[in-house]
Amino acid sequence: MQRRAFLSAVGIGLTSVTGCLASADDGGSTGDDETTDAPPTTDEPDTDDSDDSLAVDAGERVTAVVGTEPDGDSGFVPHRLRLTNDTEEPWVARIEVTPTLAHPHAGTYKLAPDAEVSVVLRVPADYDVRVTDVQSGATATESLSPDDFDCNQSWTAFSPDGDDISVAGASTRMACAPPTLTGDDALSVTVGDGSLSSESYTKPHAVSVGNETDETTLVDVAIETDEGRVAFGGRYRLESDARVDVRVTEQSALVARVVRLDNDTEKAVSIDQSVFDCNNSRTTISLDDSGGLTSATASTLMACQKPE
């Protein structure tokens, strides 16, 4: 039976050790109390020829990144998934991370004692996580949501426990107020697998949530799939003229959902796959002075003739 424990502490400080990167440097907070990962290395990682796993030496930490770092102060710290080996024997583990809209991450690692693999989740969203002990066949699954992302340094750790996998969650457990966005700079978030770009025939679609009133207002923002999975979500305090911009780089049917928490007014706008075409298009949801929410979708309205 899987054993689960939840640990919390205030002001936890862990020593960061250097190592090669499995994907890319996370470029920001590590969740380890002001420590940073090693810079990207051009060295080829060691692999175990017998099982194609990436070998992680004792005292080494390998980092991979899922998602694109938001542009602007989101007020949220990335959440980390950790594979840690606190036994005296090597541990071969496979981790599979499936975000709602983004490239998934999958990797098999052979961790020496006191080795660590860290997968950094940059965007508050829904994630499915599966860790498999390659030797015993044991599995552990976890689901994460935007609620797991706030101002705290937080992580979910997986480690060998005999023929099972132990799962523990931890956080610095500080009280977190919703981040306040000013009218000077928009918070820009990118979601999707990157298959659409400004250079491709089919362009990304933008979703913008803005406050057109003179009052600072608390809102919940979510970009969801038709199945209700959240590709991006968060609670923000929007000052006058402040906005949240979400750039969707993967053609998908979506719902943009906004709730004004001052009066519980909700607006849900369906975004069909057909809005993804050769045009630069945007769906805008605005807070107005009447206490309501208005929406509009606009594009450059070019006639799209796909080249042969």
C-alpha positions in Angstrom: 0.0 0.0 0.0 1.3 3.4 -0.9 2.3 5.4 2.2 1.5 9.2 2.1 2.7 11.8 4.5 2.3 15.5 4.5 5.1 17.6 6.0 5.1 21.3 6.6 7.6 23.7 8.0 8.4 27.4 8.2 11.6 28.7 6.8 13.0 25.4 5.6 16.4 25.7 4.1 18.0 23.0 2.0 21.4 23.0 0.6 21.5 23.1 -3.2 24.0 20.8 -4.9 25.1 21.2 -8.5 24.7 18.8 -11.3 23.8 18.6 -15.0 20.4 19.6 -16.3 18.0 17.1 -17.8 16.1 19.7 -19.7 16.8 23.4 -18.9 17.6 25.6 -16.0 14.4 26.8 -14.4 15.7 30.4 -14.4 14.1 31.3 -11.1 13.2 30.2 -7.6 14.2 26.7 -6.8 12.0 26.1 -3.8 15.2 25.7 -1.7 15.3 29.0 0.2 17.2 31.3 -2.2 19.4 28.6 -3.8 19.9 28.2 -7.5 20.5 25.3 -9.8 23.6 24.8 -11.7 23.9 26.6 -15.1 23.1 24.6 -18.2 25.9 22.3 -19.2 26.9 21.1 -22.6 28.2 17.8 -21.3 26.4 14.7 -22.5 24.6 13.1 -19.5 25.7 9.6 -18.5 23.2 6.9 -19.4 22.9 3.3 -18.2 23.2 1.3 -21.4 21.2 -1.6 -19.9 18.0 0.3 -19.4 18.5 3.7 -21.2 18.0 5.5 -17.9 19.8 8.8 -17.0 22.4 8.1 -14.3 22.4 10.6 -11.5 25.4 10.4 -9.2 25.5 10.7 -5.4 25.1 14.3 -4.3 24.0 15.4 -7.8 20.7 17.1 -8.7 19.2 17.0 -12.2 16.5 19.5 -13.1 13.9 19.5 -15.9 11.3 22.2 -16.6 7.7 21.9 -17.7 6.0 25.1 -19.1 7.1 28.6 -19.9 7.9 31.1 -17.1 5.3 33.9 -16.9 6.4 37.3 -18.0 5.8 39.6 -15.1 5.4 39.1 -11.3 2.7 36.3 -11.1 3.0 36.1 -7.3 3.3 32.3 -7.6 6.3 30.2 -7.0 6.8 27.1 -9.3 5.9 23.8 -7.8 8.6 21.0 -7.8 8.3 17.3 -8.2 11.2 15.5 -6.7 12.6 12.0 -7.0 14.9 11.4 -4.0 16.9 8.3 -3.0 17.6 8.1 0.7 18.4 4.4 0.6 21.8 2.7 0.3 21.1 1.2 -3.1 20.5 2.7 -6.6 16.9 3.4 -7.4 15.6 3.3 -11.0 12.4 5.4 -11.3 10.4 6.7 -14.2 8.4 9.9 -13.9 5.7 11.0 -16.3 4.1 14.5 -16.0 1.1 15.3 -18.1 0.0 19.0 -18.1 -3.3 20.2 -19.6 -1.7 22.2 -22.4 2.1 21.9 -22.7 4.7 19.4 -23.7 4.6 16.5 -21.2 7.7 15.3 -19.5 8.8 11.7 -19.2 12.1 10.4 -18.1 13.7 7.3 -16.5 16.5 8.0 -14.0 18.9 5.8 -12.1 19.5 7.6 -8.8 22.5 6.8 -6.7 22.1 7.1 -2.9 21.7 10.8 -2.0 20.8 11.8 -5.6 17.8 13.9 -6.7 15.8 14.7 -9.8 13.7 17.8 -9.7 10.9 18.6 -12.3 9.8 22.3 -12.1 6.2 23.1 -13.0 6.1 26.7 -13.9 2.5 27.4 -14.7 -0.4 27.0 -12.2 -2.6 24.4 -13.9 -3.9 20.8 -13.6 -1.2 18.1 -13.8 -1.2 14.3 -13.7 1.9 12.8 -12.2 2.9 9.1 -12.3 6.1 7.6 -10.8 7.1 4.0 -11.4 9.7 2.0 -9.6 11.2 0.1 -12.6 12.6 -2.7 -10.5 9.6 -3.5 -8.3 6.8 -2.3 -10.6 5.3 -0.1 -7.8 3.5 3.1 -8.9 2.4 6.3 -7.3 0.1 8.8 -8.8 -0.7 12.4 -7.8 -2.9 15.1 -9.3 -2.0 18.8 -8.9 -4.1 21.9 -9.5 -3.6 25.7 -9.4 -4.3 25.5 -5.7 -0.9 23.9 -5.3 0.8 27.1 -6.6 1.0 30.2 -4.3 3.7 32.3 -2.7 5.2 29.3 -0.9 8.1 27.2 -1.9 6.4 23.8 -2.2 7.1 20.4 -3.6 5.9 16.8 -3.8 8.6 14.2 -3.2 8.7 10.6 -4.3 11.2 8.1 -2.8 11.7 4.3 -2.6 10.1 2.6 0.4 10.9 -1.1 0.1 8.8 -2.5 -2.7 6.6 0.6 -2.6 7.0 4.4 -3.3 6.6 6.9 -0.5 5.0 10.3 -1.3 5.4 13.4 0.8 4.3 17.0 0.2 6.0 20.0 1.8 5.7 23.8 1.8 7.0 26.7 3.7 3.4 27.3 4.7 3.4 31.1 4.7 0.1 32.9 4.5 -0.3 34.1 0.9 -2.4 37.0 -0.1 -3.6 37.1 -3.8 -1.0 38.9 -5.9 -1.9 42.5 -6.9 -1.4 43.5 -10.5 -1.0 47.1 -11.4 -2.0 48.9 -14.6 1.6 49.5 -15.5 2.5 46.0 -16.6 0.3 43.1 -17.8 1.0 39.6 -16.5 1.7 37.5 -19.6 1.4 33.7 -19.5 2.0 31.2 -22.3 0.2 27.8 -22.4 0.3 25.1 -25.0 2.8 22.9 -26.8 4.3 25.7 -28.9 3.0 24.2 -32.2 1.6 27.6 -33.1 3.7 30.8 -33.3 3.5 34.2 -34.9 5.5 32.8 -37.8 3.2 29.8 -38.5 0.2 29.8 -40.8 -2.2 29.1 -37.9 -1.6 31.7 -35.2 -1.8 31.5 -31.4 -5.0 32.9 -29.8 -4.8 35.4 -26.9 -7.1 35.7 -24.0 -7.0 39.0 -22.0 -8.8 39.7 -18.7 -8.7 43.4 -17.8 -10.1 45.8 -15.2 -11.8 48.8 -16.8 -13.1 50.2 -13.5 -11.5 52.6 -11.1 -11.7 50.1 -8.2 -9.3 47.3 -7.3 -11.1 44.0 -7.7 -10.4 40.4 -6.8 -11.0 37.9 -9.6 -10.5 34.2 -10.3 -9.2 33.5 -13.8 -9.1 30.1 -15.5 -8.4 28.8 -19.0 -10.1 25.4 -19.2 -10.5 22.6 -21.8 -13.9 21.3 -22.7 -13.3 18.5 -20.1 -12.9 21.1 -17.4 -9.1 20.6 -17.0 -7.3 23.9 -16.2 -4.5 25.0 -18.5 -3.9 28.1 -16.4 -5.6 29.4 -13.3 -5.2 31.8 -10.4 -6.7 34.5 -8.2 -5.5 38.1 -8.7 -6.3 41.5 -7.3 -6.6 43.7 -10.3 -6.0 47.4 -9.9 -7.6 49.8 -12.5 -6.3 49.0 -16.0 -4.5 45.9 -14.9 -4.8 42.8 -16.9 -3.8 39.1 -17.3 -2.8 38.0 -20.8 -2.8 34.3 -21.8 -1.3 33.3 -25.1 -2.5 29.9 -26.3 0.0 28.2 -28.6 -1.9 24.9 -29.1 -5.1 24.6 -31.2 -7.7 23.4 -28.7 -11.4 24.1 -27.8 -11.3 26.1 -24.6 -13.4 28.0 -22.1 -12.2 31.3 -20.5 -13.8 31.6 -17.1 -13.7 34.7 -14.9 -15.3 35.3 -11.6 -15.6 38.7 -9.9 -15.3 38.0 -6.2 -16.8 41.3 -5.1 -20.2 40.2 -6.3 -19.8 36.6 -7.5 -20.5 37.5 -11.1 -19.2 34.9 -13.5 -18.5 34.9 -17.2 -17.6 31.8 -19.2 -16.6 32.4 -22.9 -16.3 29.4 -25.2 -13.3 29.5 -27.6 -13.8 27.2 -30.6 -10.9 25.7 -32.4 -12.0 27.7 -35.5 -10.6 30.9 -33.9 -7.2 29.5 -34.5 -6.5 30.5 -38.1 -4.2 32.8 -40.0 -5.5 35.8 -38.1 -4.1 37.5 -35.0 -7.1 37.0 -32.7 -8.0 37.8 -29.1 -10.8 37.2 -26.7 -11.2 40.0 -24.2 -13.1 39.8 -20.9 -13.5 43.1 -19.1 -14.7 44.1 -15.6 -17.1 47.1 -16.0 -18.5 49.8 -13.7 -21.9 48.1 -13.5 -20.4 45.2 -11.6 -20.6 42.9 -14.6 -18.3 41.3 -17.1 -18.3 41.8 -20.8 -16.6 39.8 -23.5 -15.6 40.2 -27.1 -13.5 38.2 -29.7 -11.7 40.1 -32.4 -9.2 39.3 -35.1 -7.5 40.9 -38.1 -10.3 39.4 -40.2 -8.0 38.4 -43.1 -9.3 35.8 -45.6 -7.3 32.7 -44.8 -6.2 30.6 -47.8 -3.8 27.9 -46.6 -0.8 27.6 -48.9 -0.4 24.3 -50.7 
